[in-house]
């Protein structure tokens, strides 16, 4: 089995894109020269067993660069993500805020990246942590970004998944989140509405803030609508942008 940590470019950035099949995952993995984790969504499987069997095929094809996904941040997938991740030991796990502790405990090791989903609030310097199956149905729980980071660390989390960003719609808030991650030695995963058009600016903000490691999620904008495949040529373009931004950092 390959390593449990993503293969960050210059120990700083790894892409996160969706895989529509093992073949699609392999093509995208090659396009990013391995500096990527490929999202496979638990929501697409009827049972744990089906997800585990399929994800093991992905693991073998892409050196374990699997990102166990929820499916559009669906909090109802939180428990399934924990169970599947425990069985396959991937490099990356997506979780709602309240699912982080369960996933870390189930994994039984500290290497796999586990993000915790927090959302923009409309207020610079705070995030909404009420993203779990029950809490997402209640009023938002706005807390200072640094507090959210400390809570995630308490639970064994690796990074903030900041979603839904809607591209640069929450730019001022995103800058504050990036600064807090840098100040508190925590990783950042910008997610939602990221495209080839705004990717460079979003990555640049996080890099300039001094965030230790960044895993930008680029999903629907680079998916071929006809086939459902993530376009490897677009992954290659994103990877070139990563190299360019870090070269100028």
Buried (B, 14 or more C-beta within 10 A) or exposed (E): EEEBBBBBBEEBBBBBBBBBBBEBBBBBBBBBEBBBBBBBBBBEBEEBEEBBEBBBBBBEBBBBBBBBBBBEBBBEBBBBBBBBBBBBBBBBBBBBBBBBBBBBEBBEEEEBBBBBBBBBBEEBBBBBBBBBBEBBEEEBBBBEBBBBBBBBBEBBBBBBBBBBBEBBEBBEBBBBBBBBBBBBEBBBBBBBBBBBEBBBEBBBBBBBBEBBBBBBBBBEBBBEEEEEBBBBEBBBBBBEBBBEBBEEE
